């Protein structure tokens, strides 16, 4: 089975494509890896240090829907046809992939099937789905700082799911935990005038 980075490189840079593409077309690359593939693709724009205005909320909604389906044990994902058939500019997709493919290749270099029960058993997929669902909610919050780290957690966790690599998924779950702490901290800072969780911890430690 070809690596995801090779598939994306071939599909978007080596073959002729129309000026607009849809998520439905990209799904043709997924084959049996569809859950992990979809989650990696949808989280990539927000996980990169590249401005992605307008993508975090709709992609966060799709990620949440996929996470819920992981939790309930679905084998084949369902997504709204209107969203997966919505056209995206090829130029925009290529911009994200140019930044993202090198990172994909770095992770692929160390990825291999291990601790597969984390990615293949129902308890493992429920845990992964629950963490991803929470990160998707964070991605949908229109507050700066609540998108990137949660999206990185989804990206890494999902890449482990894609490659049946439980070790990578565990690392992604750690990122999800960090993303949750950061997002809650930012929300507290916005709601209560600048006292984030980190500020409260510093005060507590100083006593």
C-alpha positions as CSV (number, residue, x, y, z in Angstrom):
1,X,0.0,0.0,0.0
2,X,1.5,3.4,-1.0
3,X,2.2,5.9,1.7
4,X,-0.2,8.8,2.0
5,X,2.4,11.4,1.2
6,X,3.2,9.6,-2.1
7,X,-0.5,9.3,-3.0
8,X,-1.1,13.0,-2.3
9,X,2.1,14.0,-4.2
10,X,1.0,12.0,-7.2
11,X,-2.6,13.1,-7.2
12,X,-2.2,16.8,-6.7
13,X,1.2,17.6,-8.2
14,X,2.0,15.0,-10.8
15,X,-1.3,14.5,-12.5
16,X,-3.6,16.9,-14.4
17,X,-6.4,18.3,-12.2
18,X,-9.2,20.8,-12.8
19,X,-9.0,24.2,-11.1
20,X,-11.3,23.0,-8.3
21,X,-11.4,19.7,-6.4
22,X,-13.8,18.2,-3.9
23,X,-13.3,16.1,-0.8
24,X,-15.3,13.3,-2.5
25,X,-12.5,13.1,-5.2
26,X,-9.8,13.0,-2.5
27,X,-11.6,10.1,-0.8
28,X,-10.8,7.9,-3.8
29,X,-7.3,7.7,-2.4
30,X,-8.4,6.4,1.0
31,X,-9.4,2.8,0.2
32,X,-9.6,0.8,3.4
33,X,-7.8,3.5,5.4
34,X,-10.8,5.9,5.2
35,X,-11.3,7.0,8.8
36,X,-7.7,7.8,9.5
37,X,-7.2,9.2,6.0
38,X,-10.2,11.6,6.4
39,X,-9.2,12.8,9.8
40,X,-5.6,13.4,8.7
41,X,-6.7,15.4,5.6
42,X,-9.4,17.4,7.5
43,X,-7.1,18.4,10.4
44,X,-4.0,19.2,8.2
45,X,-4.9,22.8,7.3
46,X,-5.5,23.9,10.9
47,X,-2.5,21.9,12.2
48,X,0.0,23.7,10.0
49,X,1.6,27.1,10.8
50,X,-0.2,28.4,7.7
51,X,-3.2,30.7,7.9
52,X,-6.4,28.7,7.2
53,X,-9.2,31.2,7.5
54,X,-12.7,29.6,7.0
55,X,-11.5,26.0,7.3
56,X,-11.4,25.3,11.1
57,X,-15.2,25.5,11.7
58,X,-16.5,23.4,8.7
59,X,-13.6,20.9,8.9
60,X,-14.1,20.8,12.7
61,X,-17.8,19.9,12.1
62,X,-16.8,17.0,9.8
63,X,-14.1,15.8,12.2
64,X,-16.7,15.8,15.0
65,X,-19.1,13.7,12.9
66,X,-16.3,11.2,12.1
67,X,-15.3,11.0,15.8
68,X,-18.8,10.2,16.8
69,X,-18.9,7.4,14.2
70,X,-15.6,6.0,15.6
71,X,-17.1,6.0,19.1
72,X,-20.2,4.1,18.0
73,X,-18.1,1.6,16.0
74,X,-19.1,2.5,12.5
75,X,-17.0,0.7,9.8
76,X,-17.9,3.1,6.9
77,X,-18.0,6.8,7.6
78,X,-20.9,9.0,6.6
79,X,-20.5,12.7,5.8
80,X,-23.1,15.2,4.4
81,X,-23.0,15.1,0.6
82,X,-23.2,18.9,0.4
83,X,-20.0,19.2,2.4
84,X,-17.9,16.6,0.7
85,X,-19.0,17.9,-2.7
86,X,-18.2,21.5,-1.9
87,X,-15.5,22.7,-4.4
88,X,-12.1,23.8,-3.1
89,X,-9.5,25.7,-5.2
90,X,-6.8,23.4,-6.3
91,X,-4.2,26.1,-5.7
92,X,-5.3,26.4,-2.0
93,X,-5.2,22.6,-1.5
94,X,-1.7,22.5,-3.1
95,X,-0.5,25.3,-0.8
96,X,-1.5,23.3,2.3
97,X,0.0,20.1,0.9
98,X,3.3,21.7,0.1
99,X,3.6,22.6,3.8
100,X,2.1,19.4,5.1
101,X,3.7,16.6,3.0
102,X,7.2,17.1,4.5
103,X,5.7,16.6,7.9
104,X,3.8,13.5,6.7
105,X,7.0,12.0,5.4
106,X,8.8,12.6,8.7
107,X,6.0,10.7,10.6
108,X,5.8,8.0,7.9
109,X,9.6,7.4,8.4
110,X,9.0,6.2,12.0
111,X,5.4,4.7,11.6
112,X,4.9,1.0,11.6
113,X,2.1,-1.3,12.9
114,X,2.6,-1.6,16.7
115,X,0.3,-1.6,19.7
116,X,-2.3,-2.2,17.1
117,X,-5.0,-2.9,19.7
118,X,-5.1,0.8,20.5
119,X,-6.2,1.5,16.9
120,X,-8.2,-1.6,16.1
121,X,-10.2,-2.6,19.2
122,X,-13.5,-0.9,20.2
123,X,-12.2,0.5,23.5
124,X,-9.2,2.0,21.8
125,X,-11.3,3.5,19.0
126,X,-13.8,4.9,21.6
127,X,-10.9,6.6,23.4
128,X,-9.4,8.0,20.2
129,X,-12.9,9.1,19.0
130,X,-13.7,10.8,22.3
131,X,-10.4,12.8,22.3
132,X,-10.8,13.8,18.6
133,X,-14.4,14.9,19.3
134,X,-13.3,17.2,22.0
135,X,-10.5,18.6,19.8
136,X,-13.0,19.1,17.0
137,X,-15.2,21.2,19.4
138,X,-12.2,23.3,20.3
139,X,-11.4,23.8,16.6
140,X,-14.9,25.2,16.1
141,X,-14.5,27.9,18.8
142,X,-13.9,31.2,17.1
143,X,-11.2,32.3,19.5
144,X,-7.5,32.6,18.4
145,X,-5.3,29.9,19.9
146,X,-8.0,27.2,20.2
147,X,-7.4,25.7,16.8
148,X,-3.8,24.8,16.0
149,X,-2.7,22.6,18.9
150,X,-6.1,20.7,19.0
151,X,-5.8,20.2,15.2
152,X,-2.2,18.9,15.7
153,X,-3.5,16.4,18.3
154,X,-6.2,15.2,15.8
155,X,-3.6,15.0,13.0
156,X,-1.1,12.9,14.9
157,X,-3.7,10.7,16.6
158,X,-5.4,10.0,13.3
159,X,-2.1,9.3,11.5
160,X,-1.5,6.5,14.0
161,X,-5.0,5.3,13.3
162,X,-4.2,5.4,9.5
163,X,-1.0,3.4,10.0
164,X,-2.2,1.1,12.8
165,X,0.5,2.6,14.9
166,X,-0.7,2.8,18.5
167,X,2.5,4.5,19.7
168,X,1.9,7.4,17.4
169,X,-1.8,7.6,18.4
170,X,-0.7,7.7,22.1
171,X,1.5,10.6,21.3
172,X,-1.4,12.3,19.6
173,X,-3.6,11.7,22.6
174,X,-1.0,13.5,24.7
175,X,-1.2,16.4,22.2
176,X,-5.0,16.3,22.6
177,X,-4.6,16.6,26.3
178,X,-2.3,19.6,25.9
179,X,-4.7,21.1,23.4
180,X,-7.6,20.7,25.8
181,X,-5.7,22.4,28.6
182,X,-4.6,25.3,26.3
183,X,-8.2,25.8,25.0
184,X,-9.8,25.8,28.4
185,X,-7.1,28.2,29.6
186,X,-7.8,30.6,26.7
187,X,-11.5,30.4,27.3
188,X,-11.1,31.2,31.0
189,X,-8.8,34.1,30.1
190,X,-11.4,35.5,27.7
191,X,-14.3,35.1,30.1
192,X,-12.6,36.1,33.3
193,X,-10.3,38.9,32.2
194,X,-7.0,37.3,31.6
195,X,-6.6,34.7,34.4
196,X,-5.8,31.6,32.4
197,X,-5.3,28.1,33.9
198,X,-1.5,28.7,33.6
199,X,-1.9,31.9,35.6
200,X,-3.9,30.2,38.3
201,X,-1.3,27.4,38.5
202,X,1.5,29.9,39.0
203,X,-0.5,31.6,41.7
204,X,-1.2,28.3,43.4
205,X,2.5,27.2,43.3
206,X,3.5,30.6,44.6
207,X,1.5,30.2,47.8
